[in-house]
Amino acid sequence: MVNFQSFKDLDAFTNLQKLDMSGNQLRGFVVHKENKGLKKLKVLRLQSIVTDDSIPLENLVEAFSSELSNLEEINLDYSRLNINILQSIGVFTSLQTLSLYRCALIGSLPDHGWCDLRNLEVLDVSWNALEGMLPHCFSNLTSLRELDISNNRFSGNLTPLASLTSLRAISLSSNHFQIPISFVPLANFPNLEVLLADENKLEMEPSFHTLVPKFQLKFISLSKCRTSQQLSLELPTFLYYQNDLRFVDLSQNKFSGTVPFWLLENNTKLEDLILKGNSFTGPLTLLSTPNSNVSSIDMSDNKIQGPLPTNICSTFPHLEQLFLSKNAFQGNIPPCLSAMKNLSMLDLSNNQLAGKVPQELVRKSSLFLLRLSNNNLNGNVVPVILNANGLQKLYLDGNNFSGEMTNFDVSTFQFPTSLTDIDLSNNRLHGKLPRWIGNMSLLERLDLSNNGVEGSIPVEFCNLNNFKFLDLSENNLSGSIPSCFNPPNLEYVHLHNNRLGGPLSLAFNKSTSLVTLDLRGNNFTGGIPKWIDTLSSLSVLLLKANHLQGRIPVQLCTLYSLSIIDLSQNRFSGPIPSCLGNLTLPMNKDKTMTPDLMSPTFSELDELKLLKTGILFEHMMHSYSYMKESVEFTTKSGSYSYGGDILEYMSGIDLSCNELTGQIPLELGNLHEIHSLNLSHNKLVGVIPSSFSKLKQIESLDLSYNNLSGEIPNQLVELNSLGVFSVAHNNLSGSIPEQNQFGTFIESSYEGNPFLCGPMLHISCSKTGSTSTISDDEREDSFLDTYVFCVSFLASYVVMLLTIVVILYINPHWRGVWFSFVGKCISSCRYSTVGNLLGYYIFRRCV
C-alpha cells in the first residue's frame, strides 16, 4: 500500500500517462487544485479507494479537472460515490472511458455534466441503485460504443438511446424498462453486435408490426423477461433476420410454438443455444445438415416430447453440453451419445426415458457430468459406477435401479478415482452398503437415501476424507456409527429414519466443518456428548425421536452458528439451560449447500468469449446444486421441508415431548430471530415469561401440555408475526388476550385450562375476578359427575380391555380410535387422582 499525502507528491512525474492507485486508503490526504506534474496523464484508476469522510472521492477527481485536459479514462469501480460526481465530471472533455461499476450511486441520472462527454466511447454505471427514466441528454453521447446500465432500477422506455447509432454493445439487464418486443428503439444501430436485456418487461405489439433491423447481432441474451400478458408468446420477429449469431439465450420466458431450429439453420456460426424454461412443444426434429459449430444446447424445462432423435450426434458432432431435462422424452438413451468425443455434460433428467444406461456412455473420458435422474431407467447400477472413467458427477436418483450393490464381482474393475458426486437415492436398491465405496478417495457427496439398504455403515467409510455430504436416510441401517468416521471436510449428514443405535460416541467429533447433523428417527441412546461444542460450524442439529436422555448440555450454548435445534421425542430431563437465550440464531448461507455465482461483468467486450464463458459458467455450476440440501422441521402443527433461501432464514427450537422440568428461562426471550419455539409435552411449571414479547419474528409458539400457571402475559399481543399459538392443557387462569393476532386463535389453543376465560372459550370473565359464569358448586358437580362416569366406565370394561388389547395392538386404525376416545375421558378427569395417574402413565400421548 502506497502512502501519498497529496497529489503534489506526483509533480515530479511530468511524463506520467497512467496512474493506478486502486486499493489504497487515502486518509489525511491533502487536495490541491493544481497538479502541474500530471498534464500528460491519460488514465486514472482509483478502484476500491477508501478516503476520509471529510474528503469524498469525487473531490479528489475534481482536483484533477483544471490541468488534466488529456485524460481519456477514469475508473472508480468499487468506490463509494455521490451521484453529484456525474455533474462535475463533464469537464474532462477528452474522456473516452468512464467506469463507475458498483459505486453505490443512488438516485436519478442528472441531465447535465456527464452528458457533455461527447467523445465518450465506453460508459459503465452498472450494479448501482440508479432509478427513474433515462435523461434525454443521452442523445449527446453519439460516440458511445459500449453502454452498460444493467442491474439498476431504471424504468420507462429506450427512446433517449435511439440516436446512439455507434453502439456496438449494450446491456440493459435487470432493470424495469418497458421494451417493445421488436426492439424498435435499437433498430437503426448498424454496428450493434451484443444485446443483453434480461429481466425487463417486454411490451407486446400488433402482429402486423414487422421491422427489419439494421443490426446483425452476434450475442443476444433475453432471459427472464416479464410481459403484460399471461398467454404464451411468439419469438421476437427481428430474430428471423439475424444470420451471424454466436450466442442466444431466450430462457425462462413464455415463448411457445415448435422448437426454433431455424435459428441454427439461419446462423451457421451459432455455438450456444439456450431455450430452457419456455413452452416449446412437439417432437425434437433436427436439421438434416450437420452443424459443427454448436457446442452447447439447453432446451430443458419445456414441453418437448417423443424419442430422442438418433441423428442428434451426427447433427451436432462437436457438442460439449446437452441439457434436455424436464421435458417428456420417451424411449431409450441413444447409443450414439457414447461416441461423441467432446461431450462433457449430459442432463436428460426428469423425462420418461426407459431401458438401461449404456455402459459405453460412462466410460467416456470426456464426460464430466451425467444426470439421468427421475426417469424409468432400470438394471444393475454397480457396473455404471465402476465403469466411470473420468466422470466426476453421476446422478441416477429417482429411477428403478434394483438389486444388491454388494452382490457383484468388483475384482474385474478398476475403481473409479474421479467420481466426486454419486446420487442413487429413491431407487430400489437393497442389501448391505458396499465396502468398495471406501476406495473412492475423491468422493465428496453420496446420496443413497430412500432405498432398502440394510446392515451397518462399513468401517471403510472412514477412509473418505474428502466427504462433504452424506445422505443414507430412509433405509434399514442398524448398528452404531463407526467411531472413526470423522471426515475433516464433512458438512452435511443425513441418517434419519433408520435403525441406527448406541451412544453418540466419537463419530463426527473431529468434523469441525459440520453444518447439518440429522439423526432423527433412530435408536440412539445416552446423552448428547460434551464434545458437541467442537462443532463450531454446526447450524442444524436434528436429534428428534431417539432414546436420548440426561440433561441438555450447556455446551450447545457455545455453538453460535446454531439456528435450528430439534431434540423432541426423547427423554431429556432437568431444566432448560438458560444460556440457550444467548444463541443468536443467525441467517446462514452455508445451510443450503449452494455456491455463490458471480454474474459476468460487462467490460472489455472485445473479449466476447470471456463474456460468453461467464454466462455459461452458471450452467456449469448447476452441477453443484443438483444435490440440494434440505431439512425437515416441525412447526405450526405440521412438519415442513426447508431448503434454498427459506432454509437460510429459518430458525427454531423444538424441545417438545421430553421430561424437562423447572420454569421456562426468562432468557429465552432474547431469541429475537427465532421463528418457531416448541416446549410442549414436558413438565414445566411457573408462569409464561413476559420476556417472550421480545420474540418479534416468532411465527409458532407451543407451550401446551405442561403445568404452567398464572395468566397469559398481555404483552404477547405485540407478537404480530405469531400465526400459531397453543397453551392448551396447563393450569393457566385469567382472561385470554384478544388484541392483534390473539383475535385469530381458535378454542383448541386454550382448551384444558379450566380457569381461563374469554369469548374464545365461550366463558365470560366477571368484573369481580371470578374466571367463569359457572358457579363453584356447578363446577364441582360437573367434575364429580365426570369422575364417577370415568371410573365406572373403566371398571366395567377392564375385562374387555384385557381381551381386546391384542386386537388394538394389531389393528392401528381401531387403536387410534380407542385412544382418542379414552384420551378425551382422561382429559376431563385430569384433576382427579385416578385421572392424573392414568393420563400420565398410559394415555399421555405426544403427537
Beta strands, then each sheet from edge to edge (+ up, - down):
strand 1: 18-20
strand 2: 25-26
strand 3: 43-45
strand 4: 50-51
strand 5: 73-75
strand 6: 97-99
strand 7: 106-107
strand 8: 122-124
strand 9: 129-132
strand 10: 146-148
strand 11: 153-156
strand 12: 169-171
strand 13: 176-180
strand 14: 194-196
strand 15: 201-203
strand 16: 219-221
strand 17: 226-227
strand 18: 247-249
strand 19: 256-258
strand 20: 272-274
strand 21: 279-283
strand 22: 296-298
strand 23: 303-307
strand 24: 321-323
strand 25: 328-331
strand 26: 345-347
strand 27: 352-355
strand 28: 369-371
strand 29: 376-379
strand 30: 393-395
strand 31: 400-404
strand 32: 421-423
strand 33: 428-432
strand 34: 445-447
strand 35: 452-455
strand 36: 469-471
strand 37: 476-479
strand 38: 492-494
strand 39: 499-503
strand 40: 516-518
strand 41: 523-526
strand 42: 540-542
strand 43: 547-551
strand 44: 564-566
strand 45: 571-574
strand 46: 630-635
strand 47: 638-643
strand 48: 652-654
strand 49: 659-663
strand 50: 676-678
strand 51: 683-686
strand 52: 700-702
strand 53: 707-710
strand 54: 724-726
strand 55: 731-735
strand 56: 755-757
sheet 1: 1+ 3+ 5+ 6+ 8+ 10+ 12+ 14+ 16+ 18+ 20+ 22+ 24+ 26+ 28+ 30+ 32+ 34+ 36+ 38+ 40+ 42+ 44+ 48+ 50+ 52+ 54+
sheet 2: 2+ 4+
sheet 3: 7+ 9+ 11+ 13+ 15+ 17+
sheet 4: 19+ 21+ 23+ 25+ 27+ 29+ 31+ 33+ 35+ 37+ 39+ 41+ 43+ 45+ 49+ 51+ 53+ 55+ 56+
sheet 5: 46+ 47-
end
